[in-house]
Structure formats: structure tokens, C-alpha cells
């Protein structure tokens, strides 16, 4: 919903010509497909058996996709040649109390194979991986700490274009950003309620995983960084980035 809102705002405005803002196209595989996948392949018994992560993931990969969505997914990969992000979107992921954001898997696929059947196979693998991540050890442990039951969770899957450009064997955006409405560590003249923005080269995984990135208050974008020397600034600057491997 946030991306659709952003797209609506962008259509009503005209950004400067040097800026190109792209809202990724997306498709959603709803939770009823997840339920059908689990029931038709008797995967509830697999989940209840408490298998190690690798064996559980293998069981999900060997299971059959619900036939109702095979044609739609095939049409999607035949019409799309850009890298795809296959993302989790569970019922509990955006919970107000103890959200599950970051608990489940996201799989990036280059989607650049010449054969549409190979692109389709890679997409299906990624979808099954996201579904399997509902029951991986780290997710189970987190669910237990929240006091919720495993039976409460349902997993939808969001398929999005990866926004960016290709640079040789890598594909990534020029910049990724995360905006937060409250800044717990303001510096200088910034106030906590003015929020904070974090920027990084490449995919946003650098930011959400707590890596080195550039942070500033949007109310004071020109304020100097909170470092006492150039060497301290360099020590806290980004030195690596994430990209989609197109090779």
C-alpha cells in the first residue's frame, strides 16, 4: 500500500529531469495459495516433524505448486526480463507489537536466462524458499518468544522488479534509502521528532542489516556529519555494497 501511495503522489508531481524515481511493479501471491500448497502436499506433517532447516527446505522444493497459479507465473516471467525480488509478506510481519520484519527470507533472482522455462524454474524455487522460511529454525524461535502459535502464521509472497541498473555482472540501484519518523540518536540541531534518513550504495540490505551507511536528519540535510576527524569519518563510511549477481 505504501508503494501504491508513493506512485500516486509521483503521478501528481513532476520531479526534476535529473531524477528518475521508479516504483517497482509487483504481483502478490495471496495466503490462500500458501494454504493450498501446504494442504495438497501434506506439508503440515513435515513442519510438525521438526526437521533441520536443510531437510525442511528440500521437502518444500520437492512439493508441487498449486496448479491454479502456474499459468500466471509462467506469463509473468515470459513478459519480464529484469531481476526479481521474491519477498515474504506474512500476516504477522507488520504486527504493531513485535513485528516479524526481517525474520523471513527474500530471494533475489537475476531472471536473465534465455530460456523462459529456466526463468520460471528459478522463480518457483524462490517462492518455495520464502514459504519454507515460515518454518525455519530462526522463525520458530522468534515465534515462541512472542507467545504466538505457529498455526497463526500465513505467508503471502510479493514479486517485485528490482529497481536499478546493470553494471557488468552486477545489478543495483545507485542509492537505497530508509526513512524513519523518529530519530533516537539526534546530533547537532536535529530533534528526535524530525526523523532520520539512512542512505547506502546498492541494495538496501546494507541498511536493514545494520551496516555502515550515511545517515542525516531530513530537516537539516546540510549539517556536517557527527565525526571529529576525517579518519573517523572514513572509519564509519560504507566500504562494500550488495548487488544482484547477473553472471
N, C-alpha and C positions, 0 to 999 in steps of 0.2 A: 504493500500500500504506500509505503514511503517513496519508493521509486516512481510509482504512478503519479503521486502528488508532485514530485520533482519534475517529471515530464510535462505535467500540466502547466506548471509555473514557467518552464523554459519555453513552451509554445506561446505564452503570453508576453514574453520579453524577447529582446534582441541582444544577445551578448556581443561584445566587441569582436570584430572579424578575426583577431589573432587568437581567440579562444574557441575551441570546439568541444562542447560538452555533450557527452553521449550517455544516454540511459540505455542499459542493456536490454535487448529483447529477452523474453523469458517464456517458459512453459512450466506448468505445475502439474505434477502427478499427485493427485489427492490421496488422502489417507484411506479411502475405500479400496484403492488399488493395492495398497500395502496390506490391508486386511485380507484381500483375496489371495495375494501372494503367500501370506503366512498360512492360511487355511488350506488352500489347494495342495500345498507342498508339505503339509503336516509339520511345519517348522516350529510349532509350539512345543512339540516333544523334543526337538533339537535344542531349543532355548532352555527348556527345563532340565536337560541333561548336564548343564553346567560345563560344557566342553571348553577347552582352551580356545583363545581367540582365533588361532590359525585354522583349527578344525571347524569352528563355527562359521567363519567366513567362507571356507571351502564348501560347506553344506549349502550356504546361500547362493554361491556361484553356480552350483550344480542344479539348483532348483529352476523350474520353468517359470518364465514371465507370464502374467495373465494375458491371454490371447487378445483381449479387448484393446490393449494399448500398443500391440506390436506394430500395427499398420501406421499409427500416428507417429511412433518413434522413428520408424523407417522413413516416413515422409519428412520428418524434421531433419534427419542427417543428410538426406538427399538434397535438401534445399539450403543447408548451412555448411559453410566451409571454414568458418572462423573457430578458434579454440572455444571450448565449452567448459563452464564451471557447473558441476553437478553438486548441489548443496542440500544439506539437511534443513528441514523445516518442520520440526516436531510440535506436537501440541504444547509441550512444556517448555519449549525453547525460549519463548518470550514471556514466561511467567513473571508476574510482578515480584513475587518473593522467591528467591533462589532460582533464577532463570538458568536454563541449561545451555545457554550460548557458549560455544567453544567445546562442548562435550562430545559432539558427534563429528562425523567425517565430512570433508569437502574434497572432491576429486576433480582435478583439472585434467582435461584430455585435449591434445592438440587438434584432433578432428581434421587432420590434413592428409589422411591416407587416400590414395587414388580410388580405391575400391570402396563403394558405399557400404558393402557388406562388412568390411573391416571396421569402418567408422561406426556402424550400427553395433557391432560386437563390443567395441570399446565403450560405447555409451551404456549398453546394458550392463557390462561389468561394473561401471562406475555407479549406476543406480543400485545394483545389488550390494555394493560395498557400503553405500550410505544406509540402506535398510539394515544390513548386518550390524552397523555401528550402534544401532539401538541397544544391542545386547552385548557389546564388547565389555571386557572386564572393567575398564575405567568408567564406562557409563553405568554399569551395575553398581559399582562402589559409590558413585555420586548420587544415584537414585536413593540408595539406602541412607545416605547422610541427610537427605531432605525429608525422610519419613514418608515418601510416596511409595506406591506399589508399582512393580513392573507392568502390571496389567493396565495401568492408567495411560501409558505412553502409546502414541500413534505417530507414524513417521510419514510426512509428505516429502516430496523431492522437488526442488526448484532447479530447472535447467536454464542457465543464462549464458549469453555471449560473454566472453572475457573481453573487457574493454582495453584496448591498447594498440600497439603497432609491432610489426615484426622487425627484429634486428638480428640478421643472420639466423642462427638456430634458436633464438630466444624470442618470446613474445611477452610484452609487458607494457603497462601504462607509463607515461612519463612521470606521473605522480599519483600516489594514493593518499587519501586523507581520512581521518576520523575526527568528527566533531563531538564534543561533549558539552552539555549545557551547564555543568558545574565544574569548576577548577579547584581541586583540593590542595594544589600546591602553587598558588599565585606568586609571582615575583614582580618587583618594581611597583608600578602604579596599578597593576591589574587587580581586579576584585574577583573573589570566588564565583559570584553570580554572573560574571561576564563570560564564563565558559573558557574552553581551551580547544585548540585545533592541533592535531599531530599530522605531519606530512612525511612521506618517505618515497624514495625512488622505487619503482617496481610494484609488485603486488602488495596489497595491504596486510599480508601475513606478518610482515616486519613489525607493524604497529600493534596488531592484536595479540601477537606473541610477546610483547614487551621488549622488542628490540630497540636499537638506537634509532631515533628519528628526530625530526625538527618540530618542536612544539612552541606555540605562541598564543597570546590572547588575541582573539579577533577584534577586540576593542582597541588594542594597541599593537598593530602589526609591525610598526617600525621600531619598537623598543629593542634595545640591544639584548642579546642572549645573556642569561644569568651566569656567566663564567668570568673568572678573574683574569684569565690569560688566554693567549692563542693556543698554547699547548693543551690547556684544559678543554677548550672548545673542540680541538681535534680529537682528543681522547673520547669525547662524548658524541662525535659525529658518526653518521652511518658509513660503514665501510664495505657492506655486502648487501645484496638485494635478491629477492625471489622473482623468478620468471617461469613461464611455461616452456618446457623443453620441446622444441619443434623438430629436433633432429631424429 
